[in-house]
Amino acid sequence: MFGGSSRWGRWFVAFLLWSILGLLFALPNLSASNWIHPLLGSLAQWWSWGLVTPLIFWVDERLPFEEAHPGKRVLAQLLPSIALTTLYVYVFAAVRALFGLSAWNSLTGTQLLFMAFRGGILWSLLVYWLIFGARQTFRYHEHYLASELRLERMERSFSQARLESLRMQLDPHFLFNALNTISSQVERDPRLARSMIEHLGDLLRLSLEAHDKQEVPLAEEMAFLDHYLAIQTIRFGASLRFETHIAPEVKFVLVPCLMVQPLVENAIRHGISHRASGGEVIVTARRNAERLEIRVTDDGVGLPPGWTLENSTGLGLSVTRERIAGLYPKGSSHFAVSRRPEGGTEVEISLPLRWSGGETDDRTAR
């Protein structure tokens, strides 16, 4: 039903355009005493082109050459242009006769064709090629838009696939470390091992629940981190200390899924674990204007001399940075790693505020 309405709408627009052309070309010949015949004659001319135009489009659709060969398409139109222009001559004569501007017997014989070729055939051919040119312009525009749409879809699909691939790189990395921790406790302290298995089970459950999500509320991300920290606390004991300071107003802000845990794991593996006395990892999250700021700091051994984020070979930092860059528009996110003056390392992340469904900014809601 809607397709039929759309088709009739296109026919009406075409009729309106041809009528406007007929009126415009009739204006120089109109006068107060004689306006009906010039107007009808001009309308007959352009309405006749309106009747022939679908045939021009029909021939164009069946050309064996694609848009990439415009020269061949033009050459292929030479014979059809003569044939359809000749057809236009007879259609024009028939419409004029229908309006009472000429006799019906003028359509018989070759006199009409002879007069057309002697008179206005060049003008008619020009109109034909203008219609053909407008058609090609429209086709190229459609082809360009379709190509842009396909390219955008391909880029989006590639970006989505790459982000998913990057996210999945983190899960086996963490799982391997968690299983190693559990295996080291199975014989030494079975009860602790069972507790670690329970936390690992919760971690896997949360990971499965978020397998198709690129972003989750910060509260969910911190719940995942809590289970991870419970396992690491059992493993390292009192030598490893954690603090989390999460502002209540940002708990429903969306963050990349599995973003914080790899940063904490990186701080433990490369900072705290290399100190005999252990150390502390602090995670903070707060709102700063319309941005979410997250910091992961440790008082471990710090970054090695000459270290830069660009030449880092570590998986956790590079993958997390790439995921953040892929999820947020260029320039809207910030990811930095720096040495702390008092020792240790600080990872700073700044993201635009994006709220999970059903939640709003508390400050604007009040």
C-alpha positions in Angstrom: 0.0 0.0 0.0 2.7 2.4 0.9 4.8 1.5 -2.1 1.8 2.4 -4.4 1.3 5.7 -2.6 5.0 6.5 -3.1 4.9 5.6 -6.8 1.9 7.9 -7.3 3.7 10.6 -5.4 6.6 10.4 -7.8 4.3 10.6 -10.8 2.7 13.7 -9.3 6.0 15.4 -8.7 7.1 14.6 -12.3 3.9 16.0 -13.7 4.3 19.1 -11.6 7.9 19.6 -12.8 7.0 19.2 -16.5 4.0 21.6 -16.0 6.3 24.2 -14.5 8.7 23.9 -17.5 5.8 24.3 -19.8 4.6 27.4 -18.0 8.1 29.0 -17.9 8.7 28.4 -21.6 5.2 29.8 -22.4 5.6 33.1 -20.5 7.5 35.0 -23.3 4.7 34.3 -25.8 1.8 35.1 -23.5 -0.3 38.2 -24.1 -3.6 39.5 -22.7 -5.4 38.8 -26.0 -3.8 35.5 -26.8 -2.5 33.3 -24.0 -4.4 30.0 -24.2 -2.8 28.7 -27.4 0.8 29.5 -26.4 0.2 28.0 -23.0 -1.4 24.8 -24.4 1.3 24.5 -27.0 4.1 24.8 -24.4 2.4 22.4 -22.0 1.9 19.9 -24.9 5.6 20.0 -25.6 6.8 19.4 -22.1 4.1 16.9 -21.2 5.1 15.0 -24.3 8.6 14.8 -22.9 7.2 13.7 -19.6 5.5 10.7 -21.5 8.8 9.8 -23.3 11.1 10.2 -20.3 10.2 6.8 -18.7 11.3 5.1 -22.0 14.6 7.0 -21.8 15.1 5.7 -18.3 14.0 2.2 -19.3 16.6 2.1 -22.1 19.3 3.6 -19.8 18.6 0.9 -17.2 19.2 -1.8 -19.8 22.6 -0.5 -21.0 25.3 -3.2 -20.6 27.7 -0.7 -19.2 28.1 0.3 -15.5 28.6 3.8 -14.1 32.3 3.3 -14.3 32.2 3.6 -18.1 30.3 6.9 -18.8 31.8 7.2 -22.3 30.4 3.8 -23.3 27.0 4.7 -21.9 26.9 7.9 -24.0 27.9 6.0 -27.2 25.3 3.4 -26.5 22.6 6.1 -26.3 23.3 7.5 -29.8 20.9 5.3 -31.7 18.2 5.3 -28.9 18.4 9.1 -28.8 17.4 9.3 -32.5 14.7 6.7 -32.2 13.1 8.1 -29.0 13.4 11.7 -30.3 11.5 10.6 -33.4 8.9 9.0 -31.1 8.7 12.2 -29.2 7.8 14.1 -32.4 4.7 11.8 -32.9 3.7 12.0 -29.2 4.0 15.8 -29.3 1.8 15.9 -32.5 -0.8 13.6 -30.8 -1.0 15.7 -27.7 -1.3 18.9 -29.8 -4.2 17.2 -31.7 -5.7 16.2 -28.4 -5.7 19.9 -27.3 -7.2 20.9 -30.6 -4.0 22.7 -31.7 -3.5 20.6 -34.9 -5.4 18.0 -37.0 -5.2 14.3 -36.3 -4.4 13.5 -39.9 -1.1 15.3 -39.4 0.1 12.1 -37.7 -0.1 10.1 -40.9 2.5 9.9 -43.6 6.0 11.3 -43.5 5.2 15.0 -43.7 5.3 15.4 -39.9 8.7 13.7 -39.6 10.1 15.7 -42.5 9.0 19.0 -41.0 10.5 17.9 -37.6 13.9 17.1 -39.0 13.9 20.3 -41.0 12.9 22.4 -38.1 13.3 21.6 -34.3 15.0 18.2 -34.3 18.2 19.7 -32.9 16.3 21.3 -30.0 14.6 18.0 -29.4 17.9 16.1 -29.4 19.3 18.7 -26.9 16.4 18.1 -24.6 16.8 14.4 -24.9 20.5 14.6 -23.9 19.7 17.0 -21.0 17.2 14.4 -19.7 19.8 11.7 -20.1 22.4 13.8 -18.4 20.1 14.5 -15.5 19.4 10.8 -15.2 23.2 10.0 -15.1 23.8 12.7 -12.5 21.1 11.2 -10.3 22.5 7.6 -10.9 26.0 8.7 -10.0 24.7 10.4 -6.9 22.8 7.3 -5.8 25.9 5.2 -6.6 28.1 7.5 -4.5 25.7 7.5 -1.5 25.3 3.7 -1.7 29.1 3.3 -1.8 29.5 5.7 1.1 26.9 3.7 3.1 28.6 0.4 2.3 32.0 1.8 3.3 30.5 3.2 6.5 28.9 -0.2 7.3 32.2 -2.0 6.5 34.1 0.4 8.8 31.6 0.0 11.5 31.6 -3.8 11.2 35.4 -3.8 11.2 35.6 -1.5 14.2 33.0 -3.6 16.1 34.9 -6.8 15.3 38.2 -5.3 16.3 36.8 -4.0 19.5 35.3 -7.4 20.3 38.6 -9.0 19.4 40.5 -6.7 21.7 38.1 -7.2 24.6 38.3 -11.0 24.2 42.1 -10.8 24.4 41.8 -9.7 28.0 39.6 -12.6 29.3 42.1 -15.5 28.6 44.9 -13.4 30.0 43.1 -12.9 33.3 41.8 -16.5 33.4 45.3 -17.9 33.1 46.5 -15.8 36.1 43.5 -16.7 38.2 43.8 -20.4 37.6 47.5 -20.3 38.5 46.6 -18.5 41.7 44.0 -21.2 42.6 46.3 -24.1 41.7 48.9 -22.7 44.1 46.4 -22.9 47.0 44.7 -26.2 46.3 47.0 -28.3 48.5 48.2 -25.6 50.8 44.8 -24.3 51.9 41.7 -26.1 50.3 39.3 -23.7 52.0 41.0 -20.7 50.5 41.1 -22.4 47.1 37.3 -23.0 47.3 36.8 -19.4 48.1 38.9 -18.3 45.2 36.9 -20.7 42.9 33.7 -19.1 44.0 35.0 -15.7 43.2 36.3 -16.9 39.9 32.9 -18.4 39.1 31.3 -15.0 39.8 33.9 -13.4 37.6 33.1 -15.8 34.7 29.4 -15.3 35.2 29.8 -11.5 35.0 32.0 -11.9 32.0 29.4 -14.1 30.2 26.6 -11.7 31.0 28.6 -8.9 29.4 30.0 -10.9 26.5 28.0 -8.8 23.9 28.5 -5.5 25.6 31.2 -3.0 24.9 30.1 -0.7 27.7 28.7 -1.3 31.2 27.7 0.9 34.1 30.7 1.7 36.4 28.9 -0.2 39.2 29.1 -3.4 37.2 32.7 -2.8 36.3 33.6 -2.3 40.0 31.6 -5.5 41.0 33.8 -7.4 38.6 36.9 -5.8 40.1 35.8 -6.6 43.6 35.8 -10.4 42.8 39.2 -10.0 41.2 40.6 -8.1 44.2 39.2 -10.8 46.6 41.3 -13.4 44.7 44.4 -11.3 44.7 44.0 -10.5 48.4 43.9 -14.3 49.2 47.0 -14.8 47.0 49.2 -11.9 48.3 47.8 -11.6 51.8 48.8 -8.5 53.8 51.5 -7.5 51.4 48.9 -6.2 48.9 46.5 -3.4 49.9 43.6 -2.0 47.9 41.5 1.1 48.2 38.6 2.1 46.0 37.0 5.5 46.1 34.0 5.7 43.8 31.8 8.8 43.9 28.1 7.8 44.2 27.0 10.0 41.3 29.1 8.2 38.7 28.1 4.6 39.5 25.7 4.5 36.5 28.1 6.2 34.0 29.0 3.8 31.1 32.6 2.7 30.8 34.3 0.2 28.5 33.6 -3.4 29.8 36.6 -5.0 31.5 38.6 -1.7 31.5 39.6 -1.3 35.1 40.6 -4.8 36.0 43.4 -5.1 33.5 44.9 -1.8 34.8 44.8 -3.1 38.4 46.3 -6.4 37.2 49.0 -4.5 35.4 49.8 -2.5 38.5 50.1 -5.7 40.6 52.2 -7.7 38.1 54.6 -4.9 37.0 54.6 -2.7 40.1 53.7 -4.3 43.4 54.8 -7.9 42.8 58.4 -6.7 42.3 58.6 -5.3 45.8 59.4 -7.5 48.7 57.4 -5.3 51.0 54.3 -5.3 48.7 52.4 -2.2 48.1 49.0 -0.5 47.6 46.7 0.0 44.6 44.1 2.8 44.7 41.2 3.1 42.3 39.3 6.4 42.2 36.4 7.6 40.0 34.8 11.0 40.2 32.9 13.4 38.0 34.6 16.5 36.7 32.1 18.8 34.9 30.7 16.6 32.0 33.5 14.0 32.2 34.3 10.9 34.2 37.8 10.7 35.6 39.2 7.4 36.7 42.7 6.9 38.2 44.5 3.7 39.0 47.6 4.4 41.1 50.2 2.2 42.8 53.3 2.7 44.9 55.2 -0.1 43.2 58.6 0.0 41.5 57.4 2.5 38.9 58.1 2.7 35.1 61.4 1.6 33.7 63.8 4.2 32.4 62.9 5.4 28.8 59.4 3.8 29.0 56.7 5.3 26.9 53.1 4.2 26.2 53.8 4.2 22.5 56.6 1.6 22.7 55.0 -0.4 25.4 54.8 -4.2 24.6 52.4 -4.9 27.5 49.0 -6.2 26.6 46.9 -4.6 29.3 47.7 -1.0 28.7 47.9 -1.1 24.9 44.7 -3.0 24.4 42.8 -0.8 26.9 44.0 2.3 25.2 43.0 1.0 21.8 39.6 0.0 23.0 38.9 3.4 24.5 40.1 5.1 21.3 37.8 2.9 19.3 34.7 3.4 21.5 34.8 7.2 21.8 35.0 9.9 19.1 38.4 11.2 18.3 39.6 13.7 20.9 36.8 13.0 23.3 38.7 10.5 25.5 42.1 10.7 27.3 44.4 7.9 28.4 47.7 8.5 30.0 50.3 6.6 32.1 52.8 8.6 34.2 55.4 8.2 36.9 54.3 9.4 40.4 56.7 11.8 42.0 56.5 9.8 45.3 57.1 6.6 43.4 54.9 4.1 41.5 52.7 4.6 38.5 49.4 6.4 37.8 47.0 5.6 35.0 44.6 8.4 34.2 41.4 8.0 32.1 39.0 10.7 31.1 35.8 9.8 29.3 32.7 11.8 28.3 29.7 11.2 30.5 27.3 8.6 29.0 24.6 7.2 31.3 23.2 3.7 31.3 19.6 3.2 30.2 17.0 4.5 32.7 19.5 6.5 34.7 19.9 10.3 34.5 22.2 12.9 35.8 21.3 13.4 39.5 22.2 17.0 39.4 19.9 17.8 36.4 17.1 15.6 37.8 16.7 17.6 40.9 
